[in-house]
């Protein structure tokens, strides 16, 4: 999985250079892309590990959304279309955490959730 992530980052970096876009800082931690759309997160379940920092790269493909988790140390984060926001998470306890969309986004808002399963190694 790490090899796949590194390959994707390399391709994204080369594409950014070829398009003349400025390079962004690349995290040394594993990362997971999460896309929000009207009333769902994709993927809607992710796995993290206790004590391991993971960068969540959040974007929206439709509408404005948000996440927040005091238990996981995720501050109120707004997710907007066409932009990535990165939140680093270092879980302290194993368990299942359900993060509901933190921005009222329409009639399916109450069902919109991202489940984070934190495992011990």
N, C-alpha and C positions, 0 to 999 in steps of 0.2 A: 504494500500500500504506500509506503514512504517513497519507493521508487516512482510510482505513478504520480504522486503529488509533486515530486521534484521535476519529473518530466513535464508535467502541466505548467509548473512555474517557469521552467526554461522556455517553453513554447510561448507562454504569455509575455515573457520578457523580450524575446526576439520579435514578437509581433508588435509590441509597444515601441521598440527601437525602430522597426521598419516603418511604422506610422508616424514617427517623430514625436510620440507622446513621452512625457517625463516619466522616469522610472519611480516606482514607489518602493519604500523600504520593505524588504522581504523578511518575514519572521523566521527565526531559527527553529521555531516550534512547529509541530504538525498543525495543519489547518483543515477546516471543513467548511465548504461553501453551503450556505443555506439561503434559499430563495423564498421570499414571502410573496404571496399573490392573494387575491381576494378569497379569504377564508381558509387558507391552508399554508403550511410550510412544506418545502420540499428540500431534503427529506423531512419527514415529520417525526422520525426517531433517529437520534444519533447516540453513539457510545463514546464515553470519555473514560479516563483512568485516574484514580485517586493519585494526587500529587504530580500529575503530568499536565503541564500547561499546553493548552490547545487554543489556536486562534480560530475564532468563528468569524468567517467572512460573510457578512449579511448584505443582501440586496433585495430589492423588490422588483417584481416584473409587472405588478399591477397594484396600485393604491399605496397609501402610507400606512405602515404598521409599526409595531414596536415590541421589544421584549425587556424583561427585568426579572432578576432573581437575587434576592438578598442572600439566600442560602448558598448560591454559587458565586456570589460576588459580581454579578452582572448588573451594572448600573442601568437606569432607564435609558434605553437606546432606541432612537427613531430610525426606521428603515424606510428609505425613499427610493422611488423608481430610478433605475439607471445609475445608481451610485453604490459603491461598496463601503461599508463601515466594518472595521475589525474590532472585535472584543476578545481579549485574552481571558481564558478561564482556567483556573487551577483548582479542581474540586478537592475538598478536604475529607469528604465522607462518601462512602459508597451508598447507592440508593437510586431511586427513580424520581426525577424531578419533572414536573409538568409546568411549562411556561406558557401562559395564555397570552395572546396578542394584547399588548399594553396600550394600544390606540384604538378607539372605537372606529371600526372600519366598515360597518354596514350590517345587513341582516344576518350574515353568517358569522359575525364576530365572536359570539359566545362559544362556538365550536372550534375556533382556530387555536391550535395548540402545538407546541414543539415539545416532544418528550426527550429528556436527556437521561440516559442510563449511565450511571457512573459505577465502574467495576474496580475491584482491587486486582492488582496484578498477581 
